[in-house]
Structure formats: C-alpha cells, structure tokens
Amino acid sequence: MDNKKRFKAKIGNKDFTFIGTSSEEHMESVTKILNDELSKIKGQVKNISDEDAAILLAFNAISDQLNKQLEIDDLKNKDE
C-alpha cells in the first residue's frame, strides 16, 4: 500500500496541491521556507516577475544542494 497524501499549499499568490509521503509538518516547513525565500528575492530585486523569482529560488536551491553533496562527498573521502 502506498502512503502518499495530498498537501495543499499557498506559494506566493498561487494554490498548489502536492502529493507525496512527507509529513504534514515537513510540508508546512518547506512551504514556509519557500515563501520566505520568495519574499526575500522579491524584496531584493525590484519589479521581478513571480516566474523569474521562482527560477532564481530554484537555482539557489539546487546550488545549495550541490554544495552540500560536495561537502558530504569530501567527508566520506576523508573517512576512507
């Protein structure tokens, strides 16, 4: 049996429904961080469209993820 659930979130000015296995608390945390980061970008870059702000946010998130993975890889290599 699959444990997927629906989670409704308002991101920016749009309503979304996500389907996944994460807890509601996790999804609420992600939504809050995402909205905070979108607000920060929109505050720093005047007249940016919602779409461009979302692309910058995605770029930053993937860059952070890549940096964290490199840190993990470095730590693993030090243990070997």
Number of C-alpha atoms within 10 A of each C-alpha: 3 6 8 12 13 12 16 14 16 12 14 14 8 7 9 10 10 12 11 13 14 13 12 14 9 11 17 14 12 13 17 15 12 18 16 14 17 19 13 13 18 17 11 10 10 8 9 13 11 14 9 12 19 18 12 15 17 13 12 13 13 12 12 12 12 12 12 12 12 12 12 12 11 11 11 10 9 8 6 5
